[in-house]
Amino acid sequence: QFQAQQDIYDLASWLQSEAVAPINPAEGSWPAGSLGNFRFICWPSHLNYDDPIVYPGQQGKAHLHMFFGNRATNYQTTPQNIAAKGDGSCQGGPINRTAYWVPALLDPNGKARLPLTTVFYYKTQGIAKASVQPIPNGLRMISGNPKAMSPQNDWHQVWACYNADGSKVGESYVIPQNCGNGQSLKLQFSFPQCGARNSDGSPTLDSADHKSHMAFQDPYYHTCPSTHPIPYPEISLNMLWKLGAGETTAGWYLSSDKMTMADGTQMNVPGGTTTHADWFMGWNQQVMDTFINRCLREGRNSNQGNLCDGTRLKMVAGPNGGEFTGSRIVDPPSSPTGQVNFASPF
Protein backbone atom coordinates (compact mmCIF):
# COMPACT_ATOMS: atom_id res chain seq x y z
CA GLN A 1 0.00 0.00 0.00
CA PHE A 2 0.98 3.61 -0.59
CA GLN A 3 0.12 5.86 2.36
CA ALA A 4 -0.27 9.56 1.75
CA GLN A 5 -0.51 12.18 4.47
CA GLN A 6 -4.31 12.04 4.42
CA ASP A 7 -5.55 9.55 1.83
CA ILE A 8 -4.64 5.88 1.54
CA TYR A 9 -5.11 3.78 -1.58
CA ASP A 10 -4.07 0.34 -2.69
CA LEU A 11 -1.56 0.79 -5.52
CA ALA A 12 -2.18 -2.67 -6.96
CA SER A 13 -5.91 -1.97 -7.37
CA TRP A 14 -5.10 0.79 -9.90
CA LEU A 15 -2.85 -1.44 -12.05
CA GLN A 16 -3.59 -4.36 -14.34
CA SER A 17 -1.56 -6.81 -16.38
CA GLU A 18 -0.33 -5.72 -19.78
CA ALA A 19 2.27 -6.95 -22.27
CA VAL A 20 5.53 -5.05 -22.08
CA ALA A 21 5.49 -2.17 -24.56
CA PRO A 22 7.64 -2.77 -27.66
CA ILE A 23 10.85 -0.96 -28.44
CA ASN A 24 10.04 2.30 -30.20
CA PRO A 25 10.39 1.74 -33.96
CA ALA A 26 12.71 3.82 -36.09
CA GLU A 27 11.29 7.29 -36.75
CA GLY A 28 12.85 9.15 -39.66
CA SER A 29 16.53 9.54 -38.85
CA TRP A 30 16.07 8.19 -35.33
CA PRO A 31 17.23 4.57 -34.85
CA ALA A 32 14.84 2.11 -33.23
CA GLY A 33 14.86 2.35 -29.45
CA SER A 34 16.46 5.79 -29.28
CA LEU A 35 13.20 7.51 -28.31
CA GLY A 36 11.15 6.61 -25.24
CA ASN A 37 7.44 7.41 -24.88
CA PHE A 38 4.90 7.00 -22.08
CA ARG A 39 1.32 7.98 -22.97
CA PHE A 40 -1.96 7.90 -21.06
CA ILE A 41 -5.47 9.31 -21.30
CA CYS A 42 -6.96 12.00 -19.08
CA TRP A 43 -10.46 13.38 -18.72
CA PRO A 44 -11.47 16.87 -17.57
CA SER A 45 -12.10 16.93 -13.82
CA HIS A 46 -13.42 20.40 -12.98
CA LEU A 47 -13.64 24.08 -13.83
CA ASN A 48 -12.81 26.91 -11.44
CA TYR A 49 -11.19 30.33 -11.25
CA ASP A 50 -8.20 29.20 -9.17
CA ASP A 51 -4.50 28.96 -10.02
CA PRO A 52 -2.41 27.48 -7.19
CA ILE A 53 0.84 28.33 -8.99
CA VAL A 54 0.21 32.00 -9.82
CA TYR A 55 -2.26 32.79 -7.02
CA PRO A 56 -1.61 30.32 -4.17
CA GLY A 57 -4.08 30.71 -1.34
CA GLN A 58 -6.25 33.19 -3.28
CA GLN A 59 -9.62 31.76 -4.26
CA GLY A 60 -11.23 32.88 -7.51
CA LYS A 61 -8.33 35.15 -8.48
CA ALA A 62 -7.58 33.76 -11.95
CA HIS A 63 -9.37 33.39 -15.27
CA LEU A 64 -11.46 30.25 -15.76
CA HIS A 65 -9.38 27.07 -15.91
CA MET A 66 -10.12 23.52 -17.00
CA PHE A 67 -8.32 20.99 -14.81
CA PHE A 68 -7.12 17.44 -15.43
CA GLY A 69 -5.55 14.98 -13.02
CA ASN A 70 -5.98 15.68 -9.31
CA ARG A 71 -9.66 16.39 -8.66
CA ALA A 72 -8.85 18.24 -5.44
CA THR A 73 -6.73 20.91 -7.17
CA ASN A 74 -7.74 24.42 -6.09
CA TYR A 75 -6.27 27.57 -4.59
CA GLN A 76 -5.24 25.60 -1.47
CA THR A 77 -3.07 23.12 -3.40
CA THR A 78 0.57 23.20 -2.33
CA PRO A 79 3.72 21.14 -3.01
CA GLN A 80 3.17 19.59 0.42
CA ASN A 81 -0.40 18.37 -0.16
CA ILE A 82 -0.83 17.81 -3.90
CA ALA A 83 0.20 14.14 -3.78
CA ALA A 84 -1.48 13.55 -0.43
CA LYS A 85 -5.15 13.79 -1.35
CA GLY A 86 -7.59 13.73 -4.23
CA ASP A 87 -8.89 11.26 -6.76
CA GLY A 88 -7.53 11.51 -10.29
CA SER A 89 -9.20 12.03 -13.66
CA CYS A 90 -6.38 10.32 -15.55
CA GLN A 91 -5.69 6.62 -16.01
CA GLY A 92 -4.50 5.23 -12.70
CA GLY A 93 -6.69 7.52 -10.58
CA PRO A 94 -4.82 8.62 -7.43
CA ILE A 95 -1.54 7.20 -8.76
CA ASN A 96 -1.32 10.40 -10.83
CA ARG A 97 -2.30 13.27 -8.54
CA THR A 98 -0.35 15.63 -10.75
CA ALA A 99 -2.42 18.67 -11.70
CA TYR A 100 -2.66 19.82 -15.31
CA TRP A 101 -4.69 22.87 -16.27
CA VAL A 102 -5.36 25.12 -19.25
CA PRO A 103 -7.56 28.17 -19.80
CA ALA A 104 -11.11 27.06 -20.50
CA LEU A 105 -12.15 26.95 -24.15
CA LEU A 106 -15.38 28.95 -24.62
CA ASP A 107 -17.83 29.37 -27.48
CA PRO A 108 -19.60 32.63 -28.46
CA ASN A 109 -22.38 31.83 -25.97
CA GLY A 110 -19.87 31.70 -23.10
CA LYS A 111 -20.27 27.93 -22.72
CA ALA A 112 -17.21 25.90 -21.82
CA ARG A 113 -16.28 23.25 -24.38
CA LEU A 114 -14.80 20.02 -23.03
CA PRO A 115 -12.50 17.86 -25.16
CA LEU A 116 -13.54 14.47 -26.47
CA THR A 117 -10.11 13.02 -25.70
CA THR A 118 -6.92 14.27 -24.06
CA VAL A 119 -3.70 12.27 -24.31
CA PHE A 120 -0.67 13.21 -22.22
CA TYR A 121 2.87 12.26 -23.25
CA TYR A 122 6.04 11.93 -21.18
CA LYS A 123 8.92 11.33 -23.59
CA THR A 124 12.65 11.65 -24.17
CA GLN A 125 12.12 13.72 -27.36
CA GLY A 126 15.70 13.18 -28.52
CA ILE A 127 17.44 13.82 -25.19
CA ALA A 128 19.88 10.97 -24.46
CA LYS A 129 17.44 8.45 -23.01
CA ALA A 130 19.69 7.16 -20.21
CA SER A 131 20.13 10.72 -18.90
CA VAL A 132 16.43 11.48 -18.31
CA GLN A 133 15.76 12.12 -14.61
CA PRO A 134 12.69 11.56 -12.43
CA ILE A 135 10.72 14.72 -11.78
CA PRO A 136 11.25 16.01 -8.22
CA ASN A 137 8.39 16.57 -5.80
CA GLY A 138 7.33 20.21 -5.76
CA LEU A 139 8.26 21.02 -9.35
CA ARG A 140 5.69 23.24 -11.08
CA MET A 141 5.77 25.29 -14.23
CA ILE A 142 3.86 27.35 -16.76
CA SER A 143 4.48 27.30 -20.49
CA GLY A 144 3.09 29.79 -22.98
CA ASN A 145 2.16 33.45 -22.46
CA PRO A 146 -1.24 34.19 -20.87
CA LYS A 147 -0.74 37.90 -21.52
CA ALA A 148 0.24 37.67 -25.21
CA MET A 149 -1.19 40.46 -27.35
CA SER A 150 -0.32 38.80 -30.68
CA PRO A 151 0.13 35.17 -31.84
CA GLN A 152 3.04 33.58 -30.01
CA ASN A 153 4.46 31.86 -33.12
CA ASP A 154 5.69 29.01 -30.98
CA TRP A 155 5.66 25.54 -32.51
CA HIS A 156 5.39 24.08 -29.01
CA GLN A 157 1.71 25.11 -29.07
CA VAL A 158 -0.19 24.55 -32.29
CA TRP A 159 -3.91 24.49 -33.16
CA ALA A 160 -5.31 22.62 -36.16
CA CYS A 161 -8.50 21.34 -37.77
CA TYR A 162 -8.84 17.64 -38.57
CA ASN A 163 -11.24 15.77 -40.84
CA ALA A 164 -13.08 12.67 -39.69
CA ASP A 165 -10.47 10.47 -41.43
CA GLY A 166 -7.70 12.02 -39.32
CA SER A 167 -6.26 14.19 -42.08
CA LYS A 168 -5.09 17.66 -41.06
CA VAL A 169 -6.76 20.62 -42.78
CA GLY A 170 -4.43 23.31 -41.54
CA GLU A 171 -2.65 24.57 -38.45
CA SER A 172 -1.93 27.91 -36.82
CA TYR A 173 -0.79 29.57 -33.61
CA VAL A 174 -4.34 30.71 -32.84
CA ILE A 175 -7.66 28.86 -32.89
CA PRO A 176 -8.78 28.27 -36.50
CA GLN A 177 -12.19 29.90 -36.86
CA ASN A 178 -13.38 27.71 -39.72
CA CYS A 179 -13.37 24.18 -38.30
CA GLY A 180 -16.83 22.74 -38.65
CA ASN A 181 -19.42 20.21 -39.79
CA GLY A 182 -18.04 17.11 -38.14
CA GLN A 183 -14.40 18.18 -38.08
CA SER A 184 -12.35 18.30 -34.88
CA LEU A 185 -10.26 21.03 -33.32
CA LYS A 186 -6.91 19.92 -31.89
CA LEU A 187 -4.35 21.54 -29.62
CA GLN A 188 -0.83 20.09 -29.43
CA PHE A 189 1.13 21.61 -26.55
CA SER A 190 4.48 20.79 -24.93
CA PHE A 191 6.28 21.99 -21.81
CA PRO A 192 10.04 22.65 -21.53
CA GLN A 193 11.97 19.65 -20.22
CA CYS A 194 15.28 21.09 -18.99
CA GLY A 195 15.51 22.17 -15.35
CA ALA A 196 17.82 24.55 -13.50
CA ARG A 197 19.79 23.82 -10.33
CA ASN A 198 20.09 25.85 -7.15
CA SER A 199 23.50 26.93 -5.86
CA ASP A 200 23.61 23.82 -3.66
CA GLY A 201 23.02 21.58 -6.69
CA SER A 202 19.42 20.73 -5.87
CA PRO A 203 16.74 21.07 -8.56
CA THR A 204 15.04 24.46 -8.81
CA LEU A 205 11.36 23.77 -8.25
CA ASP A 206 9.88 27.15 -9.20
CA SER A 207 10.81 30.71 -10.14
CA ALA A 208 9.26 34.16 -9.79
CA ASP A 209 7.58 33.96 -13.20
CA HIS A 210 7.05 30.18 -12.87
CA LYS A 211 8.88 29.74 -16.18
CA SER A 212 12.54 30.79 -15.87
CA HIS A 213 13.62 27.65 -13.97
CA MET A 214 12.74 25.56 -17.06
CA ALA A 215 14.03 25.68 -20.64
CA PHE A 216 13.46 23.86 -23.92
CA GLN A 217 16.17 21.60 -25.24
CA ASP A 218 18.30 22.63 -28.21
CA PRO A 219 16.20 21.50 -31.21
CA TYR A 220 19.24 20.60 -33.31
CA TYR A 221 21.61 18.96 -30.83
CA HIS A 222 18.92 17.63 -28.46
CA THR A 223 20.76 18.67 -25.34
CA CYS A 224 19.83 20.83 -22.37
CA PRO A 225 21.48 24.25 -22.07
CA SER A 226 24.21 24.66 -19.46
CA THR A 227 21.95 27.02 -17.51
CA HIS A 228 19.29 24.30 -17.21
CA PRO A 229 21.27 21.04 -17.16
CA ILE A 230 18.71 18.60 -15.72
CA PRO A 231 16.92 16.56 -18.45
CA TYR A 232 13.39 15.62 -17.39
CA PRO A 233 10.79 13.91 -19.58
CA GLU A 234 9.14 16.27 -22.02
CA ILE A 235 5.47 16.58 -21.03
CA SER A 236 3.01 17.30 -23.79
CA LEU A 237 -0.72 17.11 -24.35
CA ASN A 238 -2.97 16.48 -27.31
CA MET A 239 -6.53 17.74 -26.84
CA LEU A 240 -9.30 17.02 -29.35
CA TRP A 241 -12.69 18.74 -29.50
CA LYS A 242 -15.34 17.19 -31.76
CA LEU A 243 -17.71 19.57 -33.53
CA GLY A 244 -21.34 18.65 -34.01
CA ALA A 245 -23.35 18.87 -37.22
CA GLY A 246 -23.68 22.49 -38.30
CA GLU A 247 -21.20 23.72 -35.68
CA THR A 248 -18.08 25.75 -36.40
CA THR A 249 -15.32 27.20 -34.24
CA ALA A 250 -16.20 30.76 -35.29
CA GLY A 251 -15.99 32.92 -32.17
CA TRP A 252 -14.32 30.27 -29.99
CA TYR A 253 -11.74 31.66 -27.57
CA LEU A 254 -9.77 30.91 -24.41
CA SER A 255 -10.84 32.44 -21.11
CA SER A 256 -7.47 34.21 -20.92
CA ASP A 257 -8.07 35.84 -24.33
CA LYS A 258 -10.80 38.00 -22.74
CA MET A 259 -9.72 38.13 -19.10
CA THR A 260 -9.61 41.23 -16.93
CA MET A 261 -6.04 42.08 -16.00
CA ALA A 262 -4.91 42.99 -12.48
CA ASP A 263 -4.87 46.70 -13.44
CA GLY A 264 -8.44 46.49 -14.75
CA THR A 265 -7.47 46.31 -18.42
CA GLN A 266 -9.75 44.06 -20.44
CA MET A 267 -8.00 41.63 -22.77
CA ASN A 268 -9.66 41.10 -26.15
CA VAL A 269 -7.38 39.24 -28.53
CA PRO A 270 -8.11 36.62 -31.23
CA GLY A 271 -9.00 33.20 -29.85
CA GLY A 272 -5.95 31.19 -28.84
CA THR A 273 -3.53 34.13 -28.72
CA THR A 274 -2.90 33.52 -25.01
CA THR A 275 -2.49 29.74 -25.23
CA HIS A 276 -0.67 28.44 -22.14
CA ALA A 277 -0.78 25.57 -19.64
CA ASP A 278 0.25 24.79 -16.06
CA TRP A 279 1.75 21.63 -14.55
CA PHE A 280 2.20 20.70 -10.86
CA MET A 281 4.00 17.48 -9.85
CA GLY A 282 1.92 14.89 -7.96
CA TRP A 283 2.93 11.44 -9.27
CA ASN A 284 3.30 8.39 -7.09
CA GLN A 285 7.10 8.16 -6.93
CA GLN A 286 7.27 4.39 -7.48
CA VAL A 287 5.11 4.53 -10.60
CA MET A 288 6.94 7.53 -12.06
CA ASP A 289 10.28 5.81 -11.55
CA THR A 290 8.87 2.75 -13.33
CA PHE A 291 7.78 4.50 -16.51
CA ILE A 292 10.97 6.57 -16.64
CA ASN A 293 13.23 3.54 -16.14
CA ARG A 294 11.28 1.00 -18.18
CA CYS A 295 9.67 3.12 -20.93
CA LEU A 296 11.81 6.19 -21.47
CA ARG A 297 15.29 4.92 -20.62
CA GLU A 298 14.71 1.64 -22.47
CA GLY A 299 13.40 3.42 -25.58
CA ARG A 300 9.97 1.79 -25.51
CA ASN A 301 6.78 2.94 -27.21
CA SER A 302 4.09 2.99 -24.51
CA ASN A 303 0.41 3.77 -25.07
CA GLN A 304 -2.64 3.91 -22.78
CA GLY A 305 -0.74 3.87 -19.51
CA ASN A 306 1.52 0.89 -20.26
CA LEU A 307 4.30 1.05 -17.65
CA CYS A 308 6.59 -1.21 -19.71
CA ASP A 309 7.01 -3.64 -16.80
CA GLY A 310 4.07 -5.98 -17.45
CA THR A 311 1.45 -3.66 -15.98
CA ARG A 312 -0.45 -0.56 -16.96
CA LEU A 313 -2.52 2.12 -15.29
CA LYS A 314 -6.11 0.95 -15.10
CA MET A 315 -8.23 2.22 -17.96
CA VAL A 316 -11.57 3.86 -17.39
CA ALA A 317 -14.63 1.93 -18.53
CA GLY A 318 -16.16 3.61 -21.55
CA PRO A 319 -16.59 3.53 -25.32
CA ASN A 320 -13.98 4.13 -27.98
CA GLY A 321 -10.85 3.76 -25.91
CA GLY A 322 -11.54 6.33 -23.24
CA GLU A 323 -13.56 9.12 -24.83
CA PHE A 324 -15.07 11.52 -22.32
CA THR A 325 -18.68 10.37 -21.87
CA GLY A 326 -20.16 13.39 -20.10
CA SER A 327 -21.68 16.52 -21.60
CA ARG A 328 -19.11 18.44 -23.61
CA ILE A 329 -20.94 21.79 -23.46
CA VAL A 330 -21.26 23.12 -19.92
CA ASP A 331 -21.94 26.35 -18.07
CA PRO A 332 -18.97 27.90 -16.24
CA PRO A 333 -19.16 28.34 -12.45
CA SER A 334 -21.75 30.95 -11.51
CA SER A 335 -19.30 32.93 -9.34
CA PRO A 336 -15.52 33.44 -9.12
CA THR A 337 -15.44 31.21 -6.05
CA GLY A 338 -17.61 28.49 -7.58
CA GLN A 339 -16.59 25.22 -9.14
CA VAL A 340 -18.11 22.86 -11.70
CA ASN A 341 -17.15 19.22 -11.16
CA PHE A 342 -17.46 16.52 -13.79
CA ALA A 343 -18.57 13.06 -12.80
CA SER A 344 -15.72 10.65 -12.19
CA PRO A 345 -15.25 8.39 -15.21
CA PHE A 346 -13.99 5.52 -13.04
N, C-alpha and C positions, 0 to 999 in steps of 0.2 A: 504494500500500500504506500501511496504518497500522501504525506500529511502536510497540509498547508497550515498557515497560522490560524485560520478560522474554519475552512472547509476541508473535508476529507473525501477522497474518492478512490476507488479501486482502479488502478492503472490498467490492469489486465482486462477489465470490463469494457474499456474503450478501444481495445485492439482486437484484430482478428487475423487469422492465418491468411497468407498471401505468398505467391511465388516471388522469389527474389527478382527485383527489377533487372532487366538486361543491361549490359554495357551500352552506353550511348553510342549509336551508330555514327559513322563519319558524317560530318556536316560541312560541305564545301571543302575548304582547305584544312579543316580540323580533322585530325586522325581519330578513329574510333576510341572512345574511352577517355578522351582528353577534356571533355565537358561533363560536369555533373549537374543533374537537375533533381529537384524535389518539388512536386506539385500537389496541391490539394484544393478542394472546393470549399468556399465560404458562402454564407447566406447573410443578408442584412439582418441585424439584430435590433436596432432601435434608431430613432431620430431624437436629437435634442440640440440645445444651443450652448453646449459645454465644450470646452477644449482644455483638458487637464495638462497639456504641455504649455500652451501660450497663456492660459488663464487658470492656473491651479488654484483651487479653493474658491473660485468665483463662479457661482451658478448663473447660467443664462447670459454670459458675457460675450459669447462668440456668435458668428453666423450659424445657420442651421447645418448640422453635420449628419451624415449617415455613417453609422458604425457597423463594423464587422468584428468577429472574434468575441472578446470578453463582454458578456451581456451586462455586467455591472459597471462598465466604464462610464464615468461622469466626472464632474468637477472635483470630486473628492478622491479620484484615482491618483495614487502616488507610486513611486518605484518600490516602496515597502509593502504595498498591499495589492498591486495589480495581479500577481500570481497567486495570491492567497485566497481569493474568493471570486465567485462568478461562474456561471455556466458559459459555454462557448457556442458560437453560431457557425464554427468551422468544423470540418471533419475532426473527430477526436474529442469534441466537447471541451471539458475543462483541461485536457492536456495542453491545449493551445489557448491560454488566457491572454495572449498578446492582443493588444487593441490596434485596430486599423480603422482610420476614418478619413472621409473625403467630404467636401462640400456637397450638400444635397443637390441633386439634379431636379429642376423644376420646369413645368410646362407653362404656357401663357396664362393658365388659370390658377397658377400658384400651387398646383398639386405636385407632391413629390413623386418622382418616378423611380421605382425600384428595379434593379437589374434582374434579368432572367437567370443569368449565371455569373459567378465571379470566381476566377481561378487565380490563386496566388502561387508564385514561383519563388523558390530559394535556389540559386544556382551559382556555379563558379564563374560563368560568363567570360571565360578565357583566362582568368587569374589562375596561376599554377595551382592545380587542384589540391595538392598535398599541403599547401600553405594556408588554406582557408581555415579561419578560426571560429570557434563557437561564439555566439553573441553574448556579451556580458549582461547580467541582470542590471536593470536601471537604464540601459541605453534607450534613448528616444530621439526622434528626428522628424524634421519636416522637409519635404522636397517640393519644388515648385514655388511660385510667387503669388500669394493670395492678394497682393496689392498691385499686380501688373496692370498697366494702363493700355498696353498694346500686346499683341500675340507674342508669346515667349520664345517662339522659334527654337524649341528645345526638343530634339528627337527622343528624349526620354519620356515625353508625354505627348501622345499622338491620338487624335480622334479620327474615325473613319466610318463610312457606311459599308454594309455588307449585304449582298443578295442572299436569298434563301439557300442557294447552292454553295455558300461560303466564299464566293468570289468578292474581292474588294472593289468598290466603286471608286473610291477616292479617299484621300486622307488630308488632314490639315492640323494646325496647331490650335484651332478653335472648333467649336461644335458645328459640324456641317448642318446647314439649315434646310437641306433638301432630301434628307433620308425619309423614306415613306413607303406606304402601301406594301407592308409585309417585309420590308427590309429591317435590318438591325443597326443600331448605333453601338460602336465599340470604342472603349478607351483602353489604351495600352500605356502603362505608367511604370516607371522603375525608380527606385531609390538609390542614392550613392552607396557604395559598398566598402569604401576605405575609411578607416577610423584613425583619429589622432590619439596621441598619448599625452598624459600629464607629465610634469617634470620628474615625478618619481617612477615613471615607466608604466603606470597603470592606464587602462583605457579611459579616454575622455568620454563621459556618458551624456553630456549635454553642453550647450554653449548658449550665449546670451540671445542669439537669433535662432537657436535650435537647428542651425544648419552648418555653421562653420566648423564644427568638430567632425564633419563627414565630407568626403570628396568622391567624385567619380574616378574610376580607373582611367589610365591613358588608353584611348580607343585604338591606338596603333600597336603599342608594345604590351598592352594588357598587364600593366603593373600599377601598383599604388604609388602615389607621389611620396616623396621623402617626408613631407609635412604630415601625411596621413598614412603611416606605414602598415596599419593592421588590416589585412584582407578578410572581410566578413563575406558571407553569402550575399549576392545581389538579390534584393527582394523586389519583386515586381507583381503587378496585378493586371488582369485582363477582365474587364467588365463589359457585359453585353446586354443591351436593352432591346427588346423585341417590340416593334411597332405594329399596332393593329391595323385592320383594313381601313383605309381612308385617312389614317394618321400620318402626320409628318413631324419632323423636328423643328419646324419653323417656330421661332420664339422660345425655344428651350434654352435654359441658362443655368449656371451654377449659383447657389445662394451667395457666394462671395462676389459674383459679378455685379450684384446690386445691393451689397451690404452697406450699412451706415458705418463710417469710420469713427475712430475714437474722437476726432475733432468735430464730428457732426457732418462731415462731407459725405454725400451720397454717391456711391460708386454706380456707374451705369455704362458698362463696357460690353462688347459683343460676347455672347455666350461661350464660355470655355476659356476666355482670356486669362482668368485667374486660377486655372487648373493647378491643384496642389493636393498633397496627401500627408497624413501623419502616421507615425508608427511608434509603438510603445511596447518594449519587450516584456513578455509574460509566459514564455514557453516553459513546460516541464523540462528541467535540465537534462534528465536521462534521455528523453525522447529527442530533444534537439541534438544532443551529442550523437545519437544513433543515426539520424538522417545526414548529419554532416560527415560522420566517419564512413558510413556505409553507402550513401548515395553520392554525395559530392566528391569526397576524396577518392572514391573508387571509380568515378566517372560513369555512374549508372544513370539510366533514363527513367526516373520514377514518375508515375502518374497516380492521381486519386489517392494520395496519402500513403503510398507504398514506402515503407521505411527501409527497404532493401536488406532486411535481416530475416525475412520470412513472415513478417507481420505488416499490417497497415492500419492506419487510423480508421476507426469504424465509420462507414458511410451512412449517411442519413437515408431512411426509407423514402422513396419518392420516385416519380417517373423520370425517364430520360436522363439517367445518370446524375441526378442531383439538381435539377432545375428548381428554382424557388417556386413553391406551390401556393403562396399566399397572394393577396391582391397586390398588384404592381403599380397601382395608382392610389395614393393615400394623402390624407390631409396632414399638413405639418402640425406640430404641437400648437395648442391654442394660446399659449403664453410663453415668454422667454424662459420660464422656469419649468415648463411642462416637458413631457417626454412621451413619444409614441413607441410602444414596444411591439415587435412582431412575434407571432407565436413561434415557439421553439420548433424547429423541423425534426427534432430527434424523437 
